């Protein structure tokens, strides 16, 4: 996918598939996404309430509220789109900050 500055977020709630497609900054509903390759320091995460609420609604009771999920994406080259099958989400625990650990 490279390092697109803007993407368009798409959701098929019935099929439980989320997708992001590269777009121009002028495209309606375009979402600021990544910095250029040399400036991007880590993975891109999306925590927008406007995006997370529909994703949670689409997964229904399959995803536990308040938990974090990782979904591996797959690239659809001809559509220049990264797709994520929400049915394949794997629950993850939040990382503990070692400085706040009781095991000192």
HUSULQUI-V741379 format. One record per pair of residues at least 4 apart in sequence whose C-alpha atoms are under 7 Angstrom apart, sorted by the first residue. I is the first residue (numbers start at 1). J is the second residue. D is the distance in whole Angstrom. If there is no record, write none. Layout:
BEGIN
i=I j=J d=D
i=I j=J d=D
END
This chain:
BEGIN
i=3 j=34 d=6
i=3 j=35 d=7
i=3 j=36 d=6
i=3 j=37 d=6
i=4 j=22 d=6
i=4 j=33 d=7
i=4 j=34 d=6
i=5 j=32 d=6
i=5 j=33 d=5
i=5 j=34 d=5
i=5 j=35 d=6
i=6 j=22 d=6
i=6 j=23 d=6
i=6 j=24 d=6
i=6 j=25 d=6
i=6 j=30 d=6
i=6 j=31 d=5
i=6 j=32 d=5
i=6 j=33 d=5
i=7 j=20 d=6
i=7 j=21 d=5
i=7 j=22 d=4
i=7 j=23 d=5
i=7 j=30 d=6
i=7 j=31 d=5
i=7 j=32 d=7
i=7 j=33 d=6
i=8 j=20 d=6
i=8 j=21 d=5
i=8 j=22 d=6
i=8 j=23 d=6
i=8 j=29 d=7
i=8 j=30 d=5
i=8 j=31 d=6
i=9 j=19 d=6
i=9 j=20 d=5
i=9 j=21 d=7
i=10 j=18 d=6
i=10 j=19 d=5
i=10 j=20 d=6
i=11 j=17 d=6
i=11 j=18 d=5
i=11 j=19 d=6
i=12 j=16 d=6
i=12 j=17 d=5
i=12 j=18 d=6
i=13 j=17 d=7
i=13 j=58 d=5
i=16 j=58 d=6
i=16 j=59 d=7
i=16 j=85 d=6
i=16 j=86 d=5
i=16 j=87 d=6
i=17 j=83 d=7
i=17 j=84 d=6
i=17 j=85 d=5
i=17 j=86 d=6
i=18 j=83 d=6
i=18 j=84 d=5
i=18 j=85 d=7
i=18 j=86 d=7
i=19 j=81 d=7
i=19 j=82 d=6
i=19 j=83 d=4
i=19 j=84 d=6
i=20 j=81 d=6
i=20 j=82 d=5
i=20 j=83 d=7
i=21 j=80 d=6
i=21 j=81 d=4
i=21 j=82 d=6
i=22 j=80 d=7
i=22 j=81 d=7
i=23 j=27 d=7
i=23 j=30 d=7
i=25 j=30 d=6
i=34 j=40 d=7
i=34 j=44 d=7
i=35 j=39 d=6
i=35 j=40 d=5
i=36 j=40 d=6
i=47 j=52 d=7
i=48 j=52 d=6
i=49 j=53 d=6
i=51 j=55 d=7
i=52 j=56 d=6
i=53 j=57 d=6
i=54 j=58 d=6
i=55 j=59 d=6
i=56 j=60 d=6
i=59 j=63 d=6
i=59 j=86 d=7
i=67 j=91 d=7
i=68 j=91 d=6
i=68 j=92 d=5
i=68 j=93 d=7
i=69 j=89 d=6
i=69 j=90 d=5
i=69 j=91 d=4
i=69 j=92 d=6
i=70 j=89 d=5
i=70 j=90 d=5
i=70 j=91 d=6
i=70 j=92 d=7
i=71 j=84 d=6
i=71 j=86 d=7
i=71 j=88 d=6
i=71 j=89 d=5
i=71 j=90 d=6
i=72 j=84 d=6
i=73 j=82 d=6
i=73 j=83 d=5
i=73 j=84 d=5
i=74 j=82 d=6
i=74 j=83 d=5
i=74 j=84 d=7
i=75 j=81 d=6
i=75 j=82 d=5
i=75 j=83 d=6
i=76 j=80 d=6
i=76 j=81 d=5
i=76 j=82 d=6
i=77 j=81 d=7
i=97 j=101 d=7
END
